[in-house]
Amino acid sequence: MDDLDWQRPEACPDGASCPEVAITADTVYLRSSLQPNSVAQLTRDEWRDLLSGVRNGEFDI
C-alpha cells in the first residue's frame, strides 16, 4: 500500500487529523492521517453508498 496515491481534503492542508483516500480500479482505501497504518478497504459500490449516506445526513447525530 506504500505505492498508493493518498489524497486528503483541501480543507485539511496541514495533514493533522485528516481523512485520506486512495482510489484504484477496484478498491477505495480509507485511513486517518493520525493512524496511517490502519486502512479500510471498500468496493467502489460501498464507497458510493458511503458518500451518498454522508451527503444525505444518514450519519448526523
C-alpha positions as CSV (number, residue, x, y, z in Angstrom):
1,M,0.0,0.0,0.0
2,D,3.0,2.3,0.1
3,D,2.6,3.0,-3.6
4,L,-1.0,4.3,-3.4
5,D,-1.7,7.9,-4.2
6,W,-3.2,9.2,-1.0
7,Q,-5.4,12.3,-1.2
8,R,-6.8,14.5,1.6
9,P,-9.5,17.2,1.5
10,E,-8.3,20.7,0.6
11,A,-9.8,21.9,3.9
12,C,-7.1,19.8,5.6
13,P,-3.8,21.1,4.2
14,D,-1.5,20.5,7.2
15,G,-2.4,16.8,7.5
16,A,-3.3,16.9,11.1
17,S,-6.2,14.5,11.9
18,C,-7.4,14.3,8.3
19,P,-9.2,11.6,6.4
20,E,-7.2,10.3,3.4
21,V,-8.4,8.3,0.5
22,A,-6.7,6.3,-2.3
23,I,-8.7,5.0,-5.2
24,T,-7.6,2.2,-7.5
25,A,-9.5,0.4,-10.3
26,D,-11.2,-2.0,-7.9
27,T,-10.8,-0.6,-4.4
28,V,-11.1,2.5,-2.4
29,Y,-8.8,2.7,0.6
30,L,-9.5,5.0,3.6
31,R,-7.3,5.9,6.5
32,S,-6.7,8.7,9.1
33,S,-3.6,10.8,9.0
34,L,-3.3,10.0,12.7
35,Q,-3.2,6.3,12.1
36,P,-1.9,5.7,8.6
37,N,-1.3,2.0,9.1
38,S,-5.0,1.4,9.8
39,V,-6.5,1.2,6.4
40,A,-10.1,0.3,5.5
41,Q,-10.9,-1.2,2.1
42,L,-14.2,-0.6,0.3
43,T,-15.5,-1.6,-3.1
44,R,-16.4,1.2,-5.4
45,D,-20.1,0.5,-4.7
46,E,-19.6,0.6,-0.9
47,W,-17.7,3.9,-1.4
48,R,-20.5,5.4,-3.5
49,D,-23.1,4.3,-0.8
50,L,-20.9,5.8,2.0
51,L,-20.7,9.1,0.2
52,S,-24.4,9.1,-0.5
53,G,-25.2,8.4,3.1
54,V,-22.9,11.3,4.2
55,R,-24.5,13.7,1.7
56,N,-28.0,12.6,2.8
57,G,-27.2,13.1,6.5
58,E,-27.6,9.5,7.5
59,F,-24.7,9.7,9.9
60,D,-25.7,13.0,11.5
61,I,-26.2,12.9,15.3
